[in-house]
Amino acid sequence: MELSTLRLRLDALRPADATALFDYRADPDVSRFQGWRPVSVTEAADFIERQADASLDTPDSWFQYAIRLRDGGELIGDLGMHMPPDAEGPVEFGISIAPAHQGNGYACEAVRAAFELVFGQLGRRRIHASVDPRNLASMAMLRALGMRQEAHYRESLWLHGEWVDDVVFALLASEWHAAQWAH
């Protein structure tokens, strides 16, 4: 299910994306806050190959959207969505943007498209994201999108050789729809 915005297209990762995916996902400034950090272009290619059979309709699975510039189709990031095992459960998402494209509002634009899909077409009730509190830009983006911080778990995740905190943000469909009517 392809999504599009004014400047972006969200679609499936392709084999030709492996190098670009590796380049930004292995970048220390990006991977510092990510659970998955590829160690080679081959590992990135294998990830893309496994995603070829993935579907947003598959319960209890992750589906990774490629985030591309609408003009030219350059891969600038990815947005993963975890669909719960049942239709009533919350949807989880995570996003990565290549450093060269950060600070341009692309993450907000892509996440808004995901919210419209989740709360509109899919009719889900709740979406949430988990973020390292040292990732101040991501936390600011989530707040700007109307998400509220619901929890802060201290040293709850072992990530890249250290215990890190985990902050959970969430948004309900009713909150999203009310905010859209207010604009």
C-alpha positions as CSV (number, residue, x, y, z in Angstrom):
1,M,0.0,0.0,0.0
2,E,1.8,3.1,-1.3
3,L,1.5,6.4,0.5
4,S,2.3,9.8,-0.9
5,T,2.6,13.3,0.4
6,L,3.4,16.7,-1.2
7,R,7.1,15.9,-1.2
8,L,7.4,12.2,-0.4
9,R,6.4,8.7,-1.6
10,L,6.3,5.8,0.9
11,D,6.5,2.4,-0.8
12,A,8.4,-0.9,-0.6
13,L,12.1,-1.2,-0.2
14,R,13.8,-2.4,-3.4
15,P,17.0,-4.4,-3.9
16,A,18.6,-1.3,-5.5
17,D,18.1,0.5,-2.1
18,A,20.6,-1.7,-0.2
19,T,23.6,0.7,-0.4
20,A,21.6,3.8,0.5
21,L,19.8,1.9,3.4
22,F,23.2,0.7,4.7
23,D,24.8,4.1,4.4
24,Y,22.3,5.9,6.7
25,R,21.4,3.0,8.9
26,A,25.1,2.3,9.7
27,D,25.8,5.9,10.3
28,P,26.7,6.3,14.0
29,D,24.5,9.4,14.4
30,V,21.5,7.3,13.2
31,S,22.3,3.8,14.5
32,R,23.0,5.1,18.0
33,F,19.2,5.2,18.6
34,Q,18.2,2.2,16.5
35,G,17.8,-1.5,17.4
36,W,19.0,-2.6,14.0
37,R,22.3,-1.5,12.6
38,P,23.5,-3.3,9.5
39,V,27.1,-4.3,9.4
40,S,27.3,-4.6,5.6
41,V,25.5,-3.7,2.4
42,T,24.8,-7.5,2.1
43,E,23.0,-7.5,5.5
44,A,20.9,-4.5,4.3
45,A,20.1,-6.4,1.0
46,D,19.1,-9.4,3.0
47,F,16.8,-7.2,5.1
48,I,15.2,-5.8,2.0
49,E,14.8,-9.3,0.6
50,R,13.0,-10.5,3.7
51,Q,10.7,-7.4,3.5
52,A,9.7,-8.5,-0.1
53,D,7.1,-10.9,1.4
54,A,6.1,-8.6,4.3
55,S,2.6,-7.0,4.3
56,L,1.0,-4.4,6.4
57,D,-2.0,-6.8,6.7
58,T,0.1,-9.5,8.5
59,P,-0.7,-9.5,12.2
60,D,2.2,-9.4,14.6
61,S,4.7,-8.3,12.0
62,W,6.8,-5.3,11.0
63,F,6.4,-3.7,7.6
64,Q,9.1,-1.3,6.5
65,Y,8.2,1.5,4.2
66,A,10.9,3.2,2.1
67,I,10.7,7.0,2.3
68,R,11.6,8.5,-1.0
69,L,11.6,12.0,-2.4
70,R,8.6,12.3,-4.7
71,D,10.7,13.9,-7.4
72,G,13.4,11.5,-8.4
73,G,12.6,8.6,-6.0
74,E,15.8,8.9,-3.9
75,L,15.7,6.8,-0.7
76,I,16.0,9.2,2.2
77,G,14.8,7.0,5.1
78,D,12.4,4.3,6.2
79,L,9.4,4.0,8.4
80,G,8.6,0.7,10.1
81,M,5.1,-0.2,11.4
82,H,4.4,-3.1,13.7
83,M,0.9,-4.4,13.3
84,P,-0.4,-6.0,16.5
85,P,-1.5,-9.7,16.7
86,D,-5.2,-8.6,16.9
87,A,-7.2,-5.8,15.1
88,E,-7.8,-4.0,18.4
89,G,-4.2,-3.7,19.5
90,P,-2.0,-0.6,19.1
91,V,0.2,0.0,16.1
92,E,3.8,0.8,16.8
93,F,6.1,2.8,14.5
94,G,9.7,3.9,14.2
95,I,11.4,6.1,11.6
96,S,14.9,6.8,10.4
97,I,15.9,9.6,8.1
98,A,19.4,9.9,6.4
99,P,21.4,12.7,8.0
100,A,21.7,14.6,4.8
101,H,17.9,14.9,4.8
102,Q,17.2,15.6,8.4
103,G,15.9,19.0,9.5
104,N,13.7,19.4,6.4
105,G,10.4,18.2,7.9
106,Y,10.4,14.9,6.0
107,A,10.0,12.8,9.2
108,C,6.9,14.8,10.2
109,E,5.5,14.5,6.7
110,A,6.0,10.7,6.6
111,V,4.6,10.1,10.1
112,R,1.5,12.2,9.3
113,A,0.9,10.0,6.3
114,A,1.3,6.9,8.5
115,F,-1.2,8.4,11.0
116,E,-3.7,9.1,8.2
117,L,-3.3,5.4,7.1
118,V,-3.6,4.0,10.6
119,F,-6.4,6.1,11.8
120,G,-8.2,6.5,8.5
121,Q,-8.0,3.6,6.1
122,L,-7.1,1.0,8.7
123,G,-9.4,2.3,11.3
124,R,-7.1,1.7,14.2
125,R,-7.6,3.3,17.6
126,R,-4.1,3.9,18.9
127,I,-0.5,4.3,17.7
128,H,2.7,4.5,19.7
129,A,6.5,5.0,19.4
130,S,9.4,4.2,21.6
131,V,12.4,6.6,21.6
132,D,15.7,7.0,23.4
133,P,15.3,10.2,25.4
134,R,18.8,11.4,24.2
135,N,17.2,11.6,20.8
136,L,15.9,15.1,21.4
137,A,14.9,15.8,17.7
138,S,12.7,12.7,17.6
139,M,11.0,13.6,20.9
140,A,10.3,17.1,19.7
141,M,8.9,15.8,16.4
142,L,6.6,13.4,18.2
143,R,5.3,16.2,20.5
144,A,4.8,18.5,17.4
145,L,2.6,15.8,15.9
146,G,0.4,15.8,19.0
147,M,1.7,12.7,20.6
148,R,2.0,12.6,24.4
149,Q,4.7,11.1,26.5
150,E,3.1,8.2,28.5
151,A,6.1,6.5,30.1
152,H,9.8,6.8,30.8
153,Y,11.4,3.5,31.6
154,R,14.9,3.9,33.1
155,E,17.7,1.7,31.8
156,S,15.2,-0.7,30.4
157,L,16.9,-1.7,27.1
158,W,20.3,-3.2,26.5
159,L,21.3,-1.5,23.2
160,H,24.8,-1.4,21.6
161,G,26.5,-2.4,24.8
162,E,24.8,-0.1,27.3
163,W,21.6,0.2,29.3
164,V,19.4,2.9,27.8
165,D,16.2,4.6,28.8
166,D,13.0,4.1,26.8
167,V,10.3,6.8,26.4
168,V,6.9,5.9,25.1
169,F,4.7,8.3,23.2
170,A,1.2,7.6,22.0
171,L,-1.7,9.1,20.2
172,L,-5.4,8.0,19.9
173,A,-7.4,8.2,16.8
174,S,-9.9,10.6,18.5
175,E,-7.0,12.9,19.4
176,W,-5.7,12.9,15.8
177,H,-9.1,13.5,14.3
178,A,-9.9,16.4,16.7
179,A,-6.5,18.0,15.9
180,Q,-7.2,17.7,12.1
181,W,-10.6,19.4,12.6
182,A,-9.0,22.2,14.6
183,H,-6.7,23.2,11.7
